[in-house]
Amino acid sequence: MIRLYLREAWKPLHGPLHGFWAVHLLATAMVLALTVAATTGAFCVLRRQAR
C-alpha cells in the first residue's frame, strides 16, 4: 500500500532526481509514524495484560 502511494507521488516529479529527498523523507516519516503507532499499541496491550 505504501509502495503504491509513493509510486503515485513520484509521477508528477520531473527529472530523475528532482524531489528525490522529498519522496524519501516522506517515506521515512510514514514508516516512523507506523512504528510509533505499533509501539504505542503494544505498550497499551501489555499494560492491560499486566494488571
PyMOL CGO cylinders between C-alpha atoms (Angstrom):
from pymol import cmd
from pymol.cgo import CYLINDER

trace = [
    CYLINDER, 0.00, 0.00, 0.00, 2.78, 2.44, 0.89, 0.3, 1, 1, 1, 1, 1, 1,
    CYLINDER, 2.78, 2.44, 0.89, 4.67, 1.41, -2.24, 0.3, 1, 1, 1, 1, 1, 1,
    CYLINDER, 4.67, 1.41, -2.24, 1.67, 2.30, -4.42, 0.3, 1, 1, 1, 1, 1, 1,
    CYLINDER, 1.67, 2.30, -4.42, 1.28, 5.67, -2.72, 0.3, 1, 1, 1, 1, 1, 1,
    CYLINDER, 1.28, 5.67, -2.72, 4.94, 6.50, -3.23, 0.3, 1, 1, 1, 1, 1, 1,
    CYLINDER, 4.94, 6.50, -3.23, 4.76, 5.43, -6.87, 0.3, 1, 1, 1, 1, 1, 1,
    CYLINDER, 4.76, 5.43, -6.87, 1.86, 7.83, -7.41, 0.3, 1, 1, 1, 1, 1, 1,
    CYLINDER, 1.86, 7.83, -7.41, 3.66, 10.60, -5.51, 0.3, 1, 1, 1, 1, 1, 1,
    CYLINDER, 3.66, 10.60, -5.51, 6.72, 10.14, -7.74, 0.3, 1, 1, 1, 1, 1, 1,
    CYLINDER, 6.72, 10.14, -7.74, 4.86, 10.50, -11.08, 0.3, 1, 1, 1, 1, 1, 1,
    CYLINDER, 4.86, 10.50, -11.08, 4.35, 14.29, -11.11, 0.3, 1, 1, 1, 1, 1, 1,
    CYLINDER, 4.35, 14.29, -11.11, 8.01, 14.94, -10.33, 0.3, 1, 1, 1, 1, 1, 1,
    CYLINDER, 8.01, 14.94, -10.33, 10.16, 15.80, -13.36, 0.3, 1, 1, 1, 1, 1, 1,
    CYLINDER, 10.16, 15.80, -13.36, 13.72, 14.57, -13.85, 0.3, 1, 1, 1, 1, 1, 1,
    CYLINDER, 13.72, 14.57, -13.85, 15.39, 11.55, -12.28, 0.3, 1, 1, 1, 1, 1, 1,
    CYLINDER, 15.39, 11.55, -12.28, 16.46, 13.27, -9.04, 0.3, 1, 1, 1, 1, 1, 1,
    CYLINDER, 16.46, 13.27, -9.04, 14.06, 16.19, -8.74, 0.3, 1, 1, 1, 1, 1, 1,
    CYLINDER, 14.06, 16.19, -8.74, 12.22, 15.69, -5.48, 0.3, 1, 1, 1, 1, 1, 1,
    CYLINDER, 12.22, 15.69, -5.48, 14.37, 12.67, -4.61, 0.3, 1, 1, 1, 1, 1, 1,
    CYLINDER, 14.37, 12.67, -4.61, 14.89, 13.71, -0.99, 0.3, 1, 1, 1, 1, 1, 1,
    CYLINDER, 14.89, 13.71, -0.99, 11.30, 14.86, -0.59, 0.3, 1, 1, 1, 1, 1, 1,
    CYLINDER, 11.30, 14.86, -0.59, 10.00, 11.42, -1.56, 0.3, 1, 1, 1, 1, 1, 1,
    CYLINDER, 10.00, 11.42, -1.56, 12.46, 9.65, 0.71, 0.3, 1, 1, 1, 1, 1, 1,
    CYLINDER, 12.46, 9.65, 0.71, 11.71, 11.94, 3.64, 0.3, 1, 1, 1, 1, 1, 1,
    CYLINDER, 11.71, 11.94, 3.64, 8.01, 11.30, 3.11, 0.3, 1, 1, 1, 1, 1, 1,
    CYLINDER, 8.01, 11.30, 3.11, 8.60, 7.53, 3.10, 0.3, 1, 1, 1, 1, 1, 1,
    CYLINDER, 8.60, 7.53, 3.10, 10.74, 7.76, 6.23, 0.3, 1, 1, 1, 1, 1, 1,
    CYLINDER, 10.74, 7.76, 6.23, 8.11, 9.84, 8.01, 0.3, 1, 1, 1, 1, 1, 1,
    CYLINDER, 8.11, 9.84, 8.01, 5.39, 7.34, 7.12, 0.3, 1, 1, 1, 1, 1, 1,
    CYLINDER, 5.39, 7.34, 7.12, 7.43, 4.37, 8.35, 0.3, 1, 1, 1, 1, 1, 1,
    CYLINDER, 7.43, 4.37, 8.35, 8.34, 6.24, 11.55, 0.3, 1, 1, 1, 1, 1, 1,
    CYLINDER, 8.34, 6.24, 11.55, 4.68, 7.11, 12.18, 0.3, 1, 1, 1, 1, 1, 1,
    CYLINDER, 4.68, 7.11, 12.18, 3.66, 3.46, 11.71, 0.3, 1, 1, 1, 1, 1, 1,
    CYLINDER, 3.66, 3.46, 11.71, 6.44, 2.38, 14.09, 0.3, 1, 1, 1, 1, 1, 1,
    CYLINDER, 6.44, 2.38, 14.09, 5.31, 4.83, 16.75, 0.3, 1, 1, 1, 1, 1, 1,
    CYLINDER, 5.31, 4.83, 16.75, 1.70, 3.68, 16.38, 0.3, 1, 1, 1, 1, 1, 1,
    CYLINDER, 1.70, 3.68, 16.38, 2.67, -0.01, 16.63, 0.3, 1, 1, 1, 1, 1, 1,
    CYLINDER, 2.67, -0.01, 16.63, 4.90, 0.60, 19.66, 0.3, 1, 1, 1, 1, 1, 1,
    CYLINDER, 4.90, 0.60, 19.66, 2.21, 2.62, 21.43, 0.3, 1, 1, 1, 1, 1, 1,
    CYLINDER, 2.21, 2.62, 21.43, -0.37, -0.07, 20.70, 0.3, 1, 1, 1, 1, 1, 1,
    CYLINDER, -0.37, -0.07, 20.70, 1.94, -2.79, 22.02, 0.3, 1, 1, 1, 1, 1, 1,
    CYLINDER, 1.94, -2.79, 22.02, 2.57, -0.90, 25.26, 0.3, 1, 1, 1, 1, 1, 1,
    CYLINDER, 2.57, -0.90, 25.26, -1.16, -0.34, 25.76, 0.3, 1, 1, 1, 1, 1, 1,
    CYLINDER, -1.16, -0.34, 25.76, -1.90, -4.05, 25.26, 0.3, 1, 1, 1, 1, 1, 1,
    CYLINDER, -1.90, -4.05, 25.26, 0.93, -5.09, 27.58, 0.3, 1, 1, 1, 1, 1, 1,
    CYLINDER, 0.93, -5.09, 27.58, -0.16, -2.62, 30.25, 0.3, 1, 1, 1, 1, 1, 1,
    CYLINDER, -0.16, -2.62, 30.25, -3.71, -4.05, 30.21, 0.3, 1, 1, 1, 1, 1, 1,
    CYLINDER, -3.71, -4.05, 30.21, -2.44, -7.63, 30.44, 0.3, 1, 1, 1, 1, 1, 1,
    CYLINDER, -2.44, -7.63, 30.44, -0.05, -6.82, 33.31, 0.3, 1, 1, 1, 1, 1, 1,
    CYLINDER, -0.05, -6.82, 33.31, -2.87, -5.59, 35.56, 0.3, 1, 1, 1, 1, 1, 1,
]
cmd.load_cgo(trace, "trace")
